[in-house]
Amino acid sequence: MKKKVAKRAARGRKTGDTKRFWTLGVVLIVALVVILFMQYYTNRNTVVAQFNCDDGKSVKAVFHTGASGTVDLTLSDGRTMSLPVTASAGGARYANKGETVVFWNTGNTASLDENGKTTLKNCVTKQ
């Protein structure tokens, strides 16, 4: 009698362990799928370009071409900034609210104006 009870208890533990294993597996798979979809939808409207400029300077630009229309800049001096797209007759123009910082991009060239001075000149994408 004791052997039968012990066998049932052991089977119950195995069944419970199996259910927990499958539940954990399903949760992990769902979490992975959600993360992958988030990365896909976050990055699908993103273009990254690295520009080399005069005087040994450079700028990395991450263009967000979706509804937000912004560019995230990382300058060779370590500064970072995010600028929204603004009206432009040709090329792409990004500027802060007071237009004290303006980033211009046309094709594979770019420049950065800060407080009325061009601080990054003749920037060309790396080949």
C-alpha positions as CSV (number, residue, x, y, z in Angstrom):
1,M,0.0,0.0,0.0
2,K,2.8,2.4,0.9
3,K,4.6,1.6,-2.4
4,K,1.5,2.6,-4.4
5,V,1.1,5.9,-2.6
6,A,4.8,6.6,-3.1
7,K,4.6,5.8,-6.8
8,R,1.6,8.2,-7.2
9,A,3.3,10.9,-5.3
10,A,6.4,10.5,-7.5
11,R,4.3,10.7,-10.7
12,G,2.5,13.8,-9.3
13,R,5.9,15.5,-8.8
14,K,7.0,14.6,-12.3
15,T,3.7,15.9,-13.8
16,G,4.0,19.1,-11.8
17,D,7.6,19.6,-12.8
18,T,6.7,19.0,-16.4
19,K,3.9,21.6,-16.3
20,R,6.2,24.1,-14.7
21,F,8.8,23.5,-17.3
22,W,6.4,23.9,-20.2
23,T,4.9,27.0,-18.6
24,L,8.3,28.6,-18.2
25,G,9.3,27.6,-21.7
26,V,6.2,29.2,-23.2
27,V,6.7,32.4,-21.2
28,L,10.3,32.7,-22.3
29,I,9.3,32.1,-26.0
30,V,6.6,34.8,-25.8
31,A,9.0,37.2,-24.2
32,L,11.6,36.6,-26.9
33,V,9.0,37.1,-29.7
34,V,7.8,40.4,-28.1
35,I,11.4,41.7,-27.8
36,L,12.2,40.8,-31.4
37,F,9.1,42.5,-32.7
38,M,9.9,45.6,-30.6
39,Q,13.4,45.7,-32.1
40,Y,12.1,45.3,-35.6
41,Y,9.5,48.0,-35.4
42,T,11.9,50.4,-33.6
43,N,14.7,50.0,-36.1
44,R,12.8,49.6,-39.4
45,N,12.8,53.4,-40.0
46,T,16.4,54.1,-38.9
47,V,19.4,54.9,-41.1
48,V,22.9,55.2,-39.7
49,A,25.6,57.2,-41.4
50,Q,29.2,58.1,-40.3
51,F,30.6,61.3,-41.8
52,N,34.3,62.4,-41.9
53,C,34.7,66.2,-41.8
54,D,37.4,68.8,-42.2
55,D,40.0,69.2,-39.5
56,G,39.9,65.5,-38.6
57,K,36.4,65.8,-37.1
58,S,33.6,63.4,-37.6
59,V,29.9,62.9,-36.8
60,K,27.7,59.8,-36.5
61,A,24.1,60.5,-37.6
62,V,21.2,58.2,-36.8
63,F,18.3,59.3,-38.9
64,H,14.8,58.3,-37.7
65,T,12.7,58.5,-40.9
66,G,9.4,57.6,-39.4
67,A,6.7,59.9,-38.1
68,S,9.1,61.6,-35.7
69,G,11.6,62.7,-38.3
70,T,14.6,63.3,-36.1
71,V,18.4,62.8,-36.2
72,D,20.6,61.7,-33.3
73,L,24.1,63.1,-33.6
74,T,27.3,61.9,-31.9
75,L,30.1,64.3,-32.5
76,S,33.8,63.4,-32.4
77,D,34.3,65.7,-29.4
78,G,31.9,63.4,-27.4
79,R,28.8,65.6,-27.5
80,T,25.4,64.2,-28.4
81,M,22.2,65.9,-29.6
82,S,18.9,65.1,-31.1
83,L,17.3,67.4,-33.6
84,P,13.9,67.4,-35.2
85,V,13.5,67.7,-39.0
86,T,12.6,71.2,-40.2
87,A,11.6,72.8,-43.5
88,S,14.2,72.7,-46.3
89,A,14.3,73.7,-49.9
90,G,16.8,70.9,-50.7
91,G,18.2,68.1,-48.8
92,A,17.4,67.4,-45.2
93,R,17.6,70.1,-42.5
94,Y,17.4,69.4,-38.7
95,A,17.4,72.1,-36.1
96,N,16.7,72.7,-32.4
97,K,13.9,75.0,-31.3
98,G,15.8,78.3,-31.4
99,E,17.7,77.2,-34.5
100,T,21.0,77.7,-32.8
101,V,22.1,74.2,-33.9
102,V,21.4,73.2,-37.5
103,F,22.4,69.9,-39.2
104,W,22.3,69.8,-43.0
105,N,22.4,66.6,-45.0
106,T,22.3,66.3,-48.8
107,G,23.1,62.9,-50.3
108,N,26.4,61.7,-48.8
109,T,27.4,65.2,-47.5
110,A,26.6,67.0,-44.3
111,S,27.5,70.1,-42.2
112,L,26.7,71.4,-38.7
113,D,26.1,75.0,-37.8
114,E,26.2,76.1,-34.2
115,N,25.3,79.7,-33.1
116,G,25.7,80.9,-36.7
117,K,29.2,79.3,-37.2
118,T,29.8,76.2,-39.3
119,T,31.6,73.8,-36.8
120,L,31.6,70.7,-39.0
121,K,32.5,71.4,-42.7
122,N,32.7,69.3,-45.8
123,C,31.5,66.1,-44.1
124,V,31.3,63.1,-46.3
125,T,30.1,59.6,-45.5
126,K,32.8,56.9,-44.9
127,Q,33.3,54.6,-47.8
